[in-house]
Amino acid sequence: MYKIKTINEIATEGLDLLTPNFRIDKGEEVDGILVRSAVMHEMNLNPSVKAVARAGVGVNNIPLEEYAQKGIVVFNTPGANANGVKEIVIAGLMLASRDIVGSIDWVKTLADQGENIPKKVESGKSAFTGPEIKGKTLGVVGLGAVGVLVANAANSLGMTVLGFDPYISVTSAWGLSRSVKRAVSYDELYEKCDYLTLHVPLVDATRNLINNATIDKMKDGVRILNFARSELVDDDAMKAALSRKKVARYITDFPNATTLTMENCISIPHLGASTPESEINCAIMAVHQMMDYLENGNIKNSVNYPECDMGVCRNDARITINHKNIPNMVSQITSVMGTHNINIATMQNMSKKAWAYTVLDLEGEVTPEIVTSLQAIEGVVRVRVL
């Protein structure tokens, strides 16, 4: 039986999917951990831990490389909360267009005006007007699970949509409306778009993607939405652009000391995926991925190891090997099998940057000597027999 520990509250709809081969355990000697936002960088995990599943997309709270070195596969749940984020982005488009928040705050100041309130409203409402989004051009930076949904929804609302993603997946491409136009560069989006919405991960290449130089390439009065990652935007550059009206409005889901002092900025308290449906979907996906890995050795949506799917083992045994992505690993692994007179029925070897993963379905008994020989190969960090 596999023991699973939960950190943070995980939706019961996900936990209820655990089969009798799994049980929730509060101890440290567990096989897997389900987590949401808890910071794990300072946690000392028991060597028994084989997998960590994040019920959400961002994994900044998890030490990915450290866990890879220990043979711990880290999963996230891309797409599970995509609809919740899409809906708040569409709301963000409206908030960016008309000063809805400002008008609501202003109306509250009229509470003591009694019968004069309707007249005051009519005379003062012009200060909060703004453009319709229909017919305007929206640039979508990143066409992953969320970006595709946002692009399609904006297109259905009558916007001209330009999308840019040099790494778009086949799945995302199939889901994208044919009416969404393809941009060939970031600069094309900057030059043509009235609205810009960010949907890319935070990596070195995207940190401070929106900065003084890129803002200068944009239309005067552009409206920018960031529901992806705070660090995609240079806050100082954004504050200056808002002050000089180069950017008409900035909507961010990541408040901080700078955004809260920005003119014409609406800071939303990280509500993008804060829906019960998103939490349930993330929990369900995380549990399924965790069970499939622990029982079958299959990896889907890992952020520190490669994808690998061998289905269910139909031979005598299955061995999984987490190892460094270095030359001669496969030949050393297969040599061990040959030395012990074990036939390999099926094998997959997959790599992702510095790390690789090999799965072998075998004909014959896996002895402790075989496991010891595999563990002795330089670069191997974990061997499992399923």
N, C-alpha and C positions, 0 to 999 in steps of 0.2 A: 504494500500500500504506500502511496505517495502522500507526503505531508506538505500542506500548503499553509503559509502564514500570510495574513493580510495586514498591511500597513495602511492607515487611513480607512475610511469606510468604503467598502466596495458594494455596489448595488446587488441586492439579493437575487435579482433576476439572473445575474451572472453566476453567483455562487451556487445557486440551485441547479446549475448544469453539471456540477461536479459529479462524476459517476462514483459508484461504490469503491472504486479503486483509489479514491482520493478522500482525504479528510482535512478539515481545518485544524491547525495546531498552533498554539500560542508560544511554543518553545523556540529554541534557536536552531536545533538540529532538524531542519526542514529541507525539502527538496526544491521548493519554489516559493517565490514571494510575489504577491500581488500588491501594487502600490499605485497611488495617484500622485500627490504633490509632495510627499514627505522627502526631505533632503537625506540622501543616503551616503554622501561623501565621507562622513566620519563614522559610519557604521562598520563594525567588524563582523563580517558574515561568517557563519560556520562553514567549514569546508564541504559540508553536505549540500549546500545550496548550488543548484545546477542552472537555475533560470530565474530571471526577474521580469515580470510582465507589468508594464506601465499602462494603466487604464487611461489613456490619453495620448497625445502626440508628442509634446515636448519632453525631452529627456535630460534637460540641464540639471535636474536634481539627482542624476545617477552617474557614477564614475565609470563611463563606458570602457575606457582602455584598461583600467584596473581590473574590471570584471572580465574582460576578454582574456587577460593574462592568467586569470584563474579558471578559465573555461566556463564562465557563467554567461549564458546567452541572455541578452536583454532585448525584450520585445516592446513595441509600442502599438498603437491601434489607429493607424492613419485611415481617415475616411469615416470612422465611427461617429465622430461629432461634426462631420462636414455640413450637414443640413442646418444644425443649430448655429454654426458660424455664418453660413450663407445668409440666414434670415437677419442676423444682427448687422451684417454688412449692408444689406438692402436698406435696413432702417438707417444705417449710417449715411447712405446716399441722400436720404431725405433730410437728415439733420445737417448735412453739409450744404444743402441747397438753400433751405429756408432756416431762419433763425428761430426754430421751434422752441429750443430750450430757453433762449433769451426772452421770447415772447411769453412763455409760461411764467418765468420769474417776474416779468414786468406786471402781468395780470394780477399776481398775488399782492402787489403793492397797492392795488385799487380796492382792497377789501373794505376800507372804511368810507368808500365813496357812495354807498347806498344806491339810490335811484339814478345817480349820474354814471354808474359803471358802464351801461351800454354806450352812452355818448362818448365817454373817455376811450372805450375800446375802439370805436369807429375812428376817432380822431388820431389815435396813437398807433394803430396797427401797421401803418405804412413803413414804420421804422424796422419792421421785421420781415419784409417781403424778400423773396429770392426766386431764382429761376426754376422752371420745371426741368426734370431730367430727360424727358422725351426729346429725342432729336440731338441730344448732346453725345459727345464721344467719351467713352470710358476705356481706360487702359487697364488691363489686368496683368499684373506682373506675377507670373507663376501660374501654371495650369495643371495643378495637382487636383486632389479630391475637392478642395474648397474652391479653388480658382475656377474650375470648370462649372460648378454649380452657380457661382456668382456671375460668370460670363453669360451663361444661358438665361438666368433670371433677368439680368439687365437687358439682354437682347429682347426678351419677351415684353419688357416694359417700354420698348421703343427706342432704346439707346443704340447708337452705333458702337460696337464693341471691338476693340483691338486687343489681342492677346499675345504675350511673348513668353516663351519658355523653350530654351534650347535643348532641354532634357525631357520634353514631354513624353510620357509613357504611351504605349499602344492603347492601354485601357482608357486613359484620359482622352486620347485623340478620338477614340470611338464614341465617347460620351459628349463630346463638344458639338454644339450646334453648328451646322454648316454655314449659318449666317455670321458667325464670329470670324472676323478677319485676322489673318496672321501678320504680326509685325516681325520685322527681320532684326530688330535691335531694340535695346532700351531707349536709345535716342529717338527712334521713331515714335515710341509711346510719349516720350517727354514733349516732343514737338507738336503732336497732333491732338493730345487729349485734354478735355475739359475737367475730367475726373481721373484719378489714379488710385487703384487699390492694390495693396501688397499681399501676396500669398506665396512667399518663398521661405525656405528654412533659413535659419541663421548659421551661416558658414563664413569663413574668412572673406570669400568673394562678395557676400551680400551685407556684411557689417557696414553700417553707415552708407548703404546704397543711396539713400536720399541725403544729399549733402549740398554744400554751397554750389559746387560745379554742376551737379545734375539739376538742381532747382533752377539755375540760370538758363537751362535749356528748355524749360517748360513755358507754357502759355502764361501770360499774366492773368492772375485770378484763378489759377488752377485750384482744385479742391482735392485733398489727399486723405486717404483712409488707410489706417494701419491696424489690422486685426490679426497680424501674424506674429511678429516679434518686436519688442521695444527697440532693440539695438539696430534694426534695419534703418532707422532714421537718426540722423545727427540732430539732437535736440537743439543745440545752439544755432545751427543753420536754420532749422525750422522756425525757431523763435524770431530770428532776424527777418526771415522771409514773410512771416505773418505781420510783423511790425511795418514793413514797407509795402504791404498789400500784394506782393508777388504771389503769395499763396493766400487765397480768400478764406479758406477754413481748413483746419486739420482735425480729423477725428481719430482718436487713438484709444485702444482698449488697454493701454498700459500707463496709468498715471504715475507721475513722479514729481519731484520738487520743481523741476523745470516746466513740465507740461502744464502744471496747475497755475503757473504764472503767465502762460502764453495768452496773448490776445487772439480772439477768434479760434480758440482750441476747445474742443469738447473732449474731456477725459472720462471714459467709461471704465468702471471698476472690474476689468477683466471678465466680462460676462459672455464672451464669445461662445464658449461651449457649456455655459452654465444653464443647462436645461435638464430636466429629469430624463428625457429621451436620450440625450447625448451620454449621460452617465451610465444609463442602462446599456446602450449600444457598445460603449467602451468596455464595460465589465464583461459583457458576453464575448466580445472578440478576444479580450485578454485571457479569459478562462479557456476558450477553445484552443488558442495558440499554446498556452501553457500545457494543457493536457496532451495535445498532439506531440509536443516536443518530449515531454517526460516519458510518455508511453511508446511512441513510435520513432522518436529522434528527428522528426520533421521540423524544419525551421521556416516560418513565414513571418514577415515583418519584423525581422531583427535589425537593430541599429548597429550592432558590433560584430555580427557574423553573417555569412552569406545565406541566401535562400537555398533550401534543399528539401525536396519532397520525394520520398521513396514509398509513400503509401504505407500499407501494413505489411510487415514481414511475413512471407509465406514459406520461408525456409527454416532451417534448424535454429538459427540465431542471427541477431543483428548486432553489429558493433558500430558505435559512433565515436569519432575521434576529433577533438578540437585541437587545432595545431596552428603554428605559424605558417604564413604563406611564403615558404622558401623552397628552393629547388630540391629535387630528389626525395621529397616526402612520400609520394605515392609509391615509388619503387621500393622504398624501405618498408612501407606498410605491407605491400603485397609479398615482399620477400619473407616477412614474418609468417604469413599464412602458408607460403610454400614450404618453409622450413618445418612447420608443424603439420604438413600434409592436410591442410584445410582448403577445400575448393571454394572459390568466390563465385557465387551465383549471379549477384548484381552488385554494382558499385557506383557511387557518385562522389566526385570530388569537386567542391565549389570553393571559390575564393572571393574575398572582399577586402581590398586594400591589404593590410598587414596580416590578416587572419584568414584561415581556411578551415574547411569542415569536410570530413570524409565519412561516408556511411557504406558499410559492407554487409550484404546479406550472405550468409555462409551455409555451407553444407558440411555438417560435422559439429562436434562438441567444442565449445570455447573453454579452454582450460585456464587456470590461474597463470600458468607459464606464458600463455599467449598474451594475456593482459599485461603481465610484467614486461615482456619483450617490447610491446607497443609503447608502454609508458617510458621505457628507457631510450626511445628515439629522441634525439635532441630536437626541440621545438614542439613536442607534444605536451599539451597542458591538461588534457582530460581524456580518459577512455571510459566509455560506458558499454556494458553488455545488456541488451534488452531481450 
